[in-house]
Amino acid sequence: MERFDPDRVAVRSAHFIGGQYVAGSTHTMDVRRPSDGRVYAGVPLADADLVDRAVQDAWHAWKTSDWARRAPRERACVLRRWADLIDADASALARLEAVGSTRPFKDAAGWDVPFTADGIRFFAEWADKIGGDVAPTRSDHLGMTVAEPYGVIAAIAPWNLPLVMASWKVAPALAAGNAVVLKPSEMTPFSVLRLAELAIEAGMPAGIFNIVQGDGQGAGAALCRHPRIAKVTFTGSTRSGAAIMAACAHSGTKPVTLELGGKSPQVVFADVPDLERTVRTVARAITLNAGQVCVAGSRLIVQRAVADRVVERLAAVFAELKAGPTWDPEATLAPIIARHELDRIDGIVQRTVAAGARLVAGGAPIDCGNDGAYYRPTILVGVDPAMDAVKSEIFGPVITVQAFDDEEEALALADHPDYGLAAGVHTADIGRALRLARGIEAGTVWINRYGRTADFVIPTGGYKRSGIGKDLGRQAYEANLRHKSVLVDFARED
């Protein structure tokens, strides 16, 4: 697999408005590479005036271009050309993604970029599939519901998978005929700018896809409060999701789609046919992207008869992982996004140990010979539901272990009072698997696997404090449309 020199990757420190780069204000924030802690760029911080400029430009483009009125198949053609250009630019996009994020280059090139392009193609195909319905009315009336785009949608994307998460927000909104103003995370702001460039090259009207840089308290809040923003879609923490809902209410009600935090269980029964395969699935579910995934399987709930064997093998699999920079093809454990996040993760682990839990593996940072932030994959046993590592979303490679004897106890342990984003069930008994799938309060339940595939038709989203609405699937496309009722009276007047 290719290795690249991170110092040779050039980034554009700018906003993208009206089809071109905009320098913005003189206020900037240093952006550090997670892999080595080096400042490699500065991101311009949009103030309320620049956010207003981006939104007004998007509004003007939506009103004056033919994007919303264009024949749906023609709009889909633009999106498909955009996806083709992304595929053709995969190596450069993967470098941009890897240099400033936690995504290893080999994963960004092999999964993130193709997944982004294919997701855009998926939503392009919905453009002419949903348009409204004819309602059953009296014979001298014609009743219809007509699906229409909202106008300008604000998309706020997280730092953990910058390209993929941005495409989940942007693609269905654009396919439905909306304009979009995207705010990427201030920690990973650059790879999405290349997406915007390629959208223009594909034939998207200037202004239909704008990008503003900045933090949540500044640019993010200004976007949510802007009266021209008709809808907001966000992926991030539960706390930030609540703040976004409050900001959206500032200028009146507007719909939101929120994919928020998770504390997802992985339930393992003693009857799994291949224990080693199951252990490796459990391990990948908490070490992928160093656990910095909203659906990370951070709570292992294992039947007591095999609990010791599972924990022993899990520790051995963790020991095989090698931490290293995203540009090192031999590295198999990603960095933590920032030093302060590493300190937060370690604080949760140490508080849980102080409360009586026992460390089986990990529990400390890794020194890779640079200033990068790396954390040892960690196993905590002897935990109870009141402990910090069981209650809180850690967003790092830390898994807690709880043992059960029967199905009823497994279901009780799988439940979390706050979160309900995802869950995994591992068993050879399909009846049991389906009973748990019905009983677990989560937006997604995987059986004998853990994690998404490229089946974009399956939506994702949470229960409880894990969010509102869905990304992916038909549901994500429909969430970017509003419906107008039309009633025609053609009764003859005598």
MOJO-V914359 format. One record per run of one state. SS is the DSSP state (hx for helix, st for strand, lp for the rest). FROM is the first residue (numbers start at 1). LEN is the number of residues. Records with the same first field share a line. If there is no record, write none. Layout:
SS = FROM-LEN + FROM-LEN
This chain:
lp = 1-5 + 9-6 + 18-2 + 23-5 + 33-6 + 45-3 + 65-7 + 89-1 + 101-4 + 125-7 + 136-5 + 150-2 + 157-5 + 176-3 + 184-7 + 203-6 + 212-4 + 226-3 + 236-2 + 252-3 + 260-5 + 269-6 + 292-7 + 321-2 + 324-9 + 334-5 + 355-3 + 362-3 + 366-9 + 376-2 + 382-6 + 392-6 + 405-2 + 415-4 + 421-1 + 427-3 + 440-4 + 448-12 + 461-2 + 465-2 + 469-2 + 472-1 + 479-2 + 490-5
hx = 6-3 + 48-17 + 72-17 + 90-11 + 105-20 + 162-14 + 191-12 + 216-10 + 238-14 + 275-17 + 304-17 + 339-16 + 388-4 + 407-8 + 430-10 + 473-6
st = 15-3 + 20-3 + 28-5 + 39-6 + 132-4 + 141-9 + 152-5 + 179-5 + 209-3 + 229-7 + 255-5 + 265-4 + 299-5 + 323-1 + 333-1 + 358-4 + 365-1 + 375-1 + 378-4 + 398-7 + 419-2 + 422-5 + 444-4 + 460-1 + 463-2 + 467-2 + 471-1 + 481-9
